[in-house]
Amino acid sequence: MKLYNYFRSSSSYRVRIACNLKGLQYEYLPIHLNRNGGEQFSEEFLSLNPQALVPVLDDGESRVSQSLAILEYLEETHPQTPLLPYASKDRAAVRELSQYIACEMHPLNNLRVLKFLTGTLGLDETQKQTWITHWLRTGLTALERQLSTSPTRGAFCFSDRPTIADCCFVPQAFNARRFGVDIAEYPTLATIERNCEALDAFRDAHPSRQPDTE
Amino acid sequence: MKLYNYFRSSSSYRVRIACNLKGLQYEYLPIHLNRNGGEQFSEEFLSLNPQALVPVLDDGESRVSQSLAILEYLEETHPQTPLLPYASKDRAAVRELSQYIACEMHPLNNLRVLKFLTGTLGLDETQKQTWITHWLRTGLTALERQLSTSPTRGAFCFSDRPTIADCCFVPQAFNARRFGVDIAEYPTLATIERNCEALDAFRDAHPSRQPDTE
């Protein structure tokens, strides 16, 4: 199994966690999102993924991009250590949290968006930080509100076992800290993050421990 | 089944299409995203969905938010007229397209983001349009590149039957047109849109035909 990814990419980080939780080995193929104008735009990479994004998983059978599509694919093809609960109602709860992070939080603060705001639109550093902080706080506040009152929360986002929601949450918490927002202000989220970080699967997937870490 | 939604919301539109394709009746409960500072921020609505977003589906058994979580939930609980293919490899292909639209395109041009850019960050109308057009063209170009070379494309995004990828694509095409980007410039996408629009399920879900249409 090959995983085209980038150490700091939040969506790559999600897939690394899931592979570790499921005990799946993979070959790490680094794609540098900044060097040479972005290696994801090379002809070679575009033929792998026309979306010009990491991560991409290639297991010899399929080539899949989009982290949540990859997580669902891994769940179907490697059901050991399930990352989704059994009942549809519970699966929906986990997917709802995952999609919130993937659709409402992460897309607003990723590299290409910040580059466009400061480059083409000419936002200064203060405006950029206002933008980043606003979306992080909006998202973390909603997640805290949802998880602090959730009857199905356990040590993790859902129950006492990690799910794809935790695979999405931990990279988002890492991003928040990197951009100066302290997760400790959100007590439920801080506890879940601590519980995740206690597991090797999460620790080994951290951006500071990858072959292309700078 | 109750669907809290808003006529112009792209993610609400996705769920309406899926319900129509599956022949599911629902009670339409309009939540006005602009009126009274946004009805999604009311205490009453927050108790339904702490994420303060539409759509929300309530079938008496579960209350689910996030359109893609809802589509997966409907697929599991009402498997008739499947909106995902059978094989994991194929399901991954459909989810990959859906996630691209839901995570890389839609979040950048939705109402709350545009309001923040022009409000708090003070972008003028020209800058706003530059932002909108850039992300629409980036996204549509990638989708056209992917679908025009896809061996699994048929009359629809995947094969000759509509899937959740089409449920995501058609509302995005509607959005593009609304913001002045002509889908006709993307021949593969234009054909798929035409094929979808030929079906009642898509036509009846259109923002111009809802109880709260203005």
HADDOCK unambig.tbl for C-alpha pairs under 7 A between the chains (distance, minus, plus):
assign (segid A and resid 50 and name CA) (segid B and resid 142 and name CA) 6.02 0.50 0.50
assign (segid A and resid 50 and name CA) (segid B and resid 145 and name CA) 6.17 0.50 0.50
assign (segid A and resid 50 and name CA) (segid B and resid 146 and name CA) 5.38 0.50 0.50
assign (segid A and resid 51 and name CA) (segid B and resid 142 and name CA) 5.27 0.50 0.50
assign (segid A and resid 62 and name CA) (segid B and resid 89 and name CA) 5.97 0.50 0.50
assign (segid A and resid 64 and name CA) (segid B and resid 92 and name CA) 6.51 0.50 0.50
assign (segid A and resid 64 and name CA) (segid B and resid 93 and name CA) 6.90 0.50 0.50
assign (segid A and resid 64 and name CA) (segid B and resid 96 and name CA) 7.00 0.50 0.50
assign (segid A and resid 65 and name CA) (segid B and resid 96 and name CA) 6.02 0.50 0.50
assign (segid A and resid 66 and name CA) (segid B and resid 96 and name CA) 5.47 0.50 0.50
assign (segid A and resid 66 and name CA) (segid B and resid 99 and name CA) 6.43 0.50 0.50
assign (segid A and resid 66 and name CA) (segid B and resid 100 and name CA) 6.76 0.50 0.50
assign (segid A and resid 69 and name CA) (segid B and resid 92 and name CA) 5.60 0.50 0.50
assign (segid A and resid 69 and name CA) (segid B and resid 95 and name CA) 5.25 0.50 0.50
assign (segid A and resid 69 and name CA) (segid B and resid 96 and name CA) 5.35 0.50 0.50
assign (segid A and resid 73 and name CA) (segid B and resid 88 and name CA) 6.28 0.50 0.50
assign (segid A and resid 73 and name CA) (segid B and resid 92 and name CA) 5.88 0.50 0.50
assign (segid A and resid 76 and name CA) (segid B and resid 88 and name CA) 6.54 0.50 0.50
assign (segid A and resid 88 and name CA) (segid B and resid 73 and name CA) 6.28 0.50 0.50
assign (segid A and resid 88 and name CA) (segid B and resid 76 and name CA) 6.56 0.50 0.50
assign (segid A and resid 89 and name CA) (segid B and resid 62 and name CA) 6.00 0.50 0.50
assign (segid A and resid 92 and name CA) (segid B and resid 64 and name CA) 6.50 0.50 0.50
assign (segid A and resid 92 and name CA) (segid B and resid 69 and name CA) 5.60 0.50 0.50
assign (segid A and resid 92 and name CA) (segid B and resid 73 and name CA) 5.88 0.50 0.50
assign (segid A and resid 93 and name CA) (segid B and resid 64 and name CA) 6.90 0.50 0.50
assign (segid A and resid 95 and name CA) (segid B and resid 69 and name CA) 5.27 0.50 0.50
assign (segid A and resid 96 and name CA) (segid B and resid 64 and name CA) 7.00 0.50 0.50
assign (segid A and resid 96 and name CA) (segid B and resid 65 and name CA) 6.01 0.50 0.50
assign (segid A and resid 96 and name CA) (segid B and resid 66 and name CA) 5.48 0.50 0.50
assign (segid A and resid 96 and name CA) (segid B and resid 69 and name CA) 5.35 0.50 0.50
assign (segid A and resid 99 and name CA) (segid B and resid 66 and name CA) 6.44 0.50 0.50
assign (segid A and resid 100 and name CA) (segid B and resid 66 and name CA) 6.77 0.50 0.50
assign (segid A and resid 102 and name CA) (segid B and resid 103 and name CA) 6.29 0.50 0.50
assign (segid A and resid 103 and name CA) (segid B and resid 102 and name CA) 6.29 0.50 0.50
assign (segid A and resid 103 and name CA) (segid B and resid 103 and name CA) 4.62 0.50 0.50
assign (segid A and resid 103 and name CA) (segid B and resid 107 and name CA) 6.26 0.50 0.50
assign (segid A and resid 104 and name CA) (segid B and resid 107 and name CA) 6.33 0.50 0.50
assign (segid A and resid 107 and name CA) (segid B and resid 103 and name CA) 6.25 0.50 0.50
assign (segid A and resid 107 and name CA) (segid B and resid 104 and name CA) 6.33 0.50 0.50
assign (segid A and resid 107 and name CA) (segid B and resid 107 and name CA) 6.72 0.50 0.50
assign (segid A and resid 108 and name CA) (segid B and resid 108 and name CA) 6.71 0.50 0.50
assign (segid A and resid 121 and name CA) (segid B and resid 127 and name CA) 6.59 0.50 0.50
assign (segid A and resid 127 and name CA) (segid B and resid 121 and name CA) 6.61 0.50 0.50
assign (segid A and resid 142 and name CA) (segid B and resid 50 and name CA) 6.02 0.50 0.50
assign (segid A and resid 142 and name CA) (segid B and resid 51 and name CA) 5.26 0.50 0.50
assign (segid A and resid 145 and name CA) (segid B and resid 50 and name CA) 6.17 0.50 0.50
assign (segid A and resid 146 and name CA) (segid B and resid 50 and name CA) 5.36 0.50 0.50
